[in-house]
Amino acid sequence: MAPNGRKWLDLWRKNVTATASGFLAISATTGVAGYEMAKDDVTLTANGKKQEIRTHAENVKELLEEQGIRPRKEDYVYPSLNTPITDDLHIIWEASKEVTLTVNGKAKKVWTTADTVEELLRSQHVAVGPYDKVTPTLSAKIKKGMDIGVEKAFPVRVNVGGKQQQAWTTSTTVADFLKQQGIELGELDRIEPSLQEKVKEQMTIHITRVKKVTDVVEEPVDFAVMTKQDSSLPKGERRVIEPGEKGKIEKTYEVTFENGKEVARKLIATKTVKESKARIVAIGTKTVEPPKPSAIGTKTKRSDQPSSRGSNQAAKTFYVTATAYTAYCKGCSGVTRTGVNLRQNPSTKVIAVDPSIIPLGSKVYVEGYGYAIAADTGSGIKGYEIDVFFPEESDAMRWGRKRVKIRVLP
């Protein structure tokens, strides 16, 4: 081959080689570009972080694995793991968190994707009533490793000062329960059971309201009766010189009330407000001869001289010293010697006598008093003395002691 022909051949070979190399380079570039173009564009939001991804993954599960995510069954994945990958697909993955849920003392581990405590309880079918205790609060955000507690409320009866009511509470002490209910205890109040005891279902808590007050009461004081002998008065006759006056004392009591009712009264002080004045009674010591009898007939004894017991003759008239008394006098029982109850029969006209002068049961007429029955006796009545009965003390006081004429009827 001529030299010029060899040069031409070398040039041709170089051109062929260059053309082949360029073709191969174009083919490789075209292949890579095609592979990239075959990828799908998806959006992945993982635990709230959003990113754009181009992928050849067949489904959601493969895509997550490409991203190093191996989801648990409790995790939130949308759409589902076997959903085919397509352009513009939006995938959401949220990892579940492990928390401890304790309901009425029973604890369990829970994996959840709930955002708040309220959502978690709803997903676990735990109903929460208005009085139930939830810690932390229902609106608290869920965090990994969180402890969530639910105490179910139960009814408790409360008797405060005799008034019963019902309240709801969770397991706590009596003291804390009262604080929850806004019930305050007074210094003297009693409570059962004790403040430290645990509240249980259907328990009844009794609170007795105790109050102590001071009560000041004025009471009368009876006067004493003093006697003195008086030689100017007929023997046995009584005359009130000083009527006497009742005194007055002031008593201070400590009164205890329970639930508004008085249960105890204690005397703590006594004070004299007014001194009493004694009644002074003069008793006669002068001897008086009985009046001379006057004849009223040949067969009748003198009218002013007493007859012997059991006489059936005409009425006998004589003078006696008469003092008044009541059914409520000191030492009186209210029942006469013959059985007449003067307290039950205050209108009865009765006199007390010395039976040796006027027999019991005799009908009499007393000057200034009227008709009466000799139905009573008295240790201080001797001889020509009588006591006339009055139902009221004021009437007896007005009568006093006087000399009167009495007629014993046949």
Backbone hydrogen bonds, N-H to C=O, Kabsch-Sander energy under -0.5 kcal/mol:
donor,donor_aa,acceptor,acceptor_aa,energy
6,R,2,A,-1.9
7,K,3,P,-1.6
8,W,4,N,-1.8
9,L,5,G,-2.1
10,D,6,R,-2.4
11,L,7,K,-2.1
12,W,8,W,-2.2
13,R,9,L,-2.3
14,K,10,D,-1.9
15,N,11,L,-2.0
16,V,12,W,-2.5
17,T,13,R,-2.6
18,A,14,K,-2.5
19,T,15,N,-2.4
20,A,16,V,-2.5
21,S,17,T,-2.5
22,G,18,A,-2.2
23,F,19,T,-2.0
24,L,20,A,-2.5
25,A,21,S,-2.3
26,I,22,G,-2.3
27,S,23,F,-2.3
28,A,24,L,-2.5
29,T,25,A,-2.4
30,T,26,I,-2.4
31,G,27,S,-2.1
32,V,28,A,-2.2
33,A,29,T,-2.3
34,G,30,T,-1.8
35,Y,31,G,-2.1
36,E,32,V,-2.4
37,M,33,A,-2.0
38,A,34,G,-1.2
39,K,36,E,-1.3
40,D,55,T,-3.0
42,V,40,D,-0.6
42,V,53,I,-3.4
43,T,89,L,-3.0
44,L,51,Q,-3.0
45,T,43,T,-0.5
45,T,91,I,-3.0
46,A,44,L,-0.7
46,A,49,K,-2.7
47,N,45,T,-0.6
47,N,93,W,-2.9
49,K,46,A,-2.0
50,K,48,G,-0.5
51,Q,44,L,-2.1
53,I,42,V,-3.1
55,T,40,D,-2.2
60,V,83,T,-1.7
61,K,81,L,-2.5
63,L,59,N,-2.0
64,L,60,V,-2.6
65,E,61,K,-2.3
66,E,62,E,-2.4
67,Q,63,L,-1.4
68,G,65,E,-2.0
69,I,64,L,-3.0
70,R,68,G,-0.6
75,D,72,R,-1.0
76,Y,94,E,-2.7
77,V,75,D,-0.6
78,Y,92,I,-2.7
83,T,80,S,-1.9
85,I,58,E,-2.1
88,D,41,D,-3.1
89,L,41,D,-0.6
89,L,86,T,-1.6
91,I,43,T,-3.6
91,I,89,L,-0.6
92,I,78,Y,-3.4
93,W,45,T,-2.8
94,E,76,Y,-2.6
97,K,112,T,-3.4
99,V,97,K,-0.5
99,V,110,V,-3.0
100,T,146,M,-2.8
101,L,99,V,-0.5
101,L,108,K,-2.9
102,T,100,T,-0.5
102,T,148,I,-3.0
103,V,101,L,-0.5
103,V,106,K,-2.6
104,N,102,T,-0.5
104,N,150,V,-3.0
106,K,103,V,-1.8
107,A,105,G,-0.6
108,K,101,L,-1.7
110,V,99,V,-3.0
112,T,97,K,-2.4
112,T,110,V,-0.5
117,V,140,A,-1.8
118,E,138,L,-2.4
120,L,116,T,-2.0
121,L,117,V,-2.6
122,R,118,E,-2.0
123,S,119,E,-2.3
124,Q,120,L,-1.6
125,H,122,R,-1.3
126,V,121,L,-3.0
127,A,125,H,-0.8
129,G,127,A,-0.5
132,D,129,G,-1.0
133,K,151,E,-2.6
134,V,132,D,-0.5
135,T,149,G,-2.5
140,A,137,T,-1.7
142,I,115,D,-2.5
145,G,98,E,-3.2
146,M,143,K,-1.9
148,I,100,T,-3.3
148,I,146,M,-0.5
149,G,135,T,-3.2
150,V,102,T,-3.0
151,E,133,K,-2.9
152,K,150,V,-0.5
154,F,169,T,-2.9
156,V,167,A,-3.1
157,R,203,M,-2.3
158,V,165,Q,-3.1
159,N,205,I,-3.2
160,V,158,V,-0.7
160,V,163,K,-2.6
161,G,159,N,-0.7
161,G,207,I,-2.7
163,K,160,V,-1.6
164,Q,162,G,-0.6
165,Q,158,V,-2.5
167,A,156,V,-2.8
169,T,154,F,-2.2
174,V,197,E,-2.0
175,A,195,L,-2.2
177,F,173,T,-2.4
178,L,174,V,-2.4
179,K,175,A,-1.7
180,Q,176,D,-2.4
181,Q,177,F,-2.1
182,G,178,L,-0.6
182,G,179,K,-0.8
183,I,178,L,-2.6
184,E,182,G,-0.6
189,D,186,G,-0.5
190,R,208,T,-2.1
192,E,206,H,-2.2
197,E,194,S,-1.1
199,V,172,T,-3.5
202,Q,155,P,-2.0
203,M,200,K,-1.8
205,I,157,R,-2.7
205,I,203,M,-0.5
206,H,192,E,-3.0
206,H,204,T,-0.6
207,I,159,N,-3.2
207,I,205,I,-0.5
208,T,190,R,-2.8
208,T,206,H,-0.5
209,R,207,I,-0.7
210,V,208,T,-0.6
211,K,257,F,-2.5
213,V,255,V,-2.5
215,D,253,Y,-2.6
217,V,215,D,-0.5
217,V,251,K,-3.0
219,E,249,I,-2.6
221,V,247,G,-2.0
226,M,224,A,-0.5
226,M,279,R,-3.8
228,K,281,V,-2.2
230,D,283,I,-3.1
233,L,230,D,-1.1
235,K,286,K,-3.9
236,G,284,G,-2.3
237,E,234,P,-2.1
239,R,282,A,-2.4
241,I,239,R,-0.6
241,I,280,I,-2.7
242,E,280,I,-1.6
245,E,277,K,-2.6
247,G,221,V,-2.4
248,K,274,K,-2.9
249,I,219,E,-2.7
250,E,271,K,-4.2
251,K,217,V,-3.4
251,K,249,I,-0.5
252,T,269,A,-3.0
253,Y,215,D,-3.2
253,Y,251,K,-0.5
254,E,266,K,-3.3
255,V,213,V,-3.1
255,V,253,Y,-0.7
256,T,264,A,-2.6
257,F,211,K,-3.4
258,E,261,K,-2.9
259,N,209,R,-2.9
261,K,258,E,-1.8
263,V,256,T,-2.9
264,A,256,T,-1.3
266,K,254,E,-2.3
268,I,252,T,-2.9
269,A,252,T,-1.4
271,K,250,E,-2.8
273,V,248,K,-2.1
273,V,271,K,-0.6
274,K,248,K,-2.6
277,K,245,E,-3.0
279,R,224,A,-3.1
280,I,242,E,-1.7
281,V,226,M,-3.1
281,V,279,R,-0.5
282,A,239,R,-3.5
283,I,228,K,-2.7
284,G,237,E,-3.6
284,G,282,A,-0.5
285,T,230,D,-1.9
285,T,233,L,-0.6
286,K,230,D,-0.6
286,K,233,L,-2.7
296,I,300,T,-0.5
300,T,297,G,-0.8
303,S,294,S,-0.9
305,Q,302,R,-1.5
311,S,308,S,-1.5
316,K,408,V,-1.9
317,T,303,S,-4.0
318,F,406,I,-2.2
320,V,404,V,-2.6
321,T,384,Y,-2.2
322,A,320,V,-0.6
322,A,402,K,-3.6
323,T,386,I,-2.1
324,A,400,G,-1.4
325,Y,388,V,-2.1
329,C,326,T,-1.1
332,C,329,C,-2.5
336,T,340,V,-2.7
338,T,375,A,-1.8
339,G,336,T,-1.6
342,L,334,G,-2.8
342,L,340,V,-1.0
343,R,334,G,-0.8
345,N,341,N,-1.3
348,T,345,N,-1.7
350,V,348,T,-0.7
351,I,373,I,-2.3
352,A,387,D,-2.9
353,V,376,D,-2.8
357,I,354,D,-2.9
358,I,354,D,-2.4
361,G,374,A,-4.0
362,S,359,P,-1.7
364,V,372,A,-2.6
365,Y,407,R,-2.4
366,V,370,G,-2.4
367,E,365,Y,-0.5
367,E,405,K,-2.7
369,Y,366,V,-2.3
370,G,366,V,-3.1
372,A,364,V,-2.5
373,I,349,K,-1.6
374,A,362,S,-2.8
375,A,351,I,-1.2
375,A,373,I,-1.6
376,D,351,I,-1.4
381,I,378,G,-1.5
382,K,380,G,-0.8
385,E,383,G,-1.9
386,I,321,T,-2.4
387,D,352,A,-1.9
388,V,323,T,-2.4
389,F,350,V,-2.4
390,F,325,Y,-2.4
396,A,392,E,-1.7
397,M,393,E,-2.6
398,R,394,S,-1.9
399,W,395,D,-1.8
400,G,396,A,-2.3
402,K,322,A,-2.5
404,V,320,V,-2.5
404,V,402,K,-0.6
406,I,318,F,-3.0
407,R,365,Y,-2.6
408,V,316,K,-3.1
409,L,363,K,-2.5
409,L,407,R,-0.7
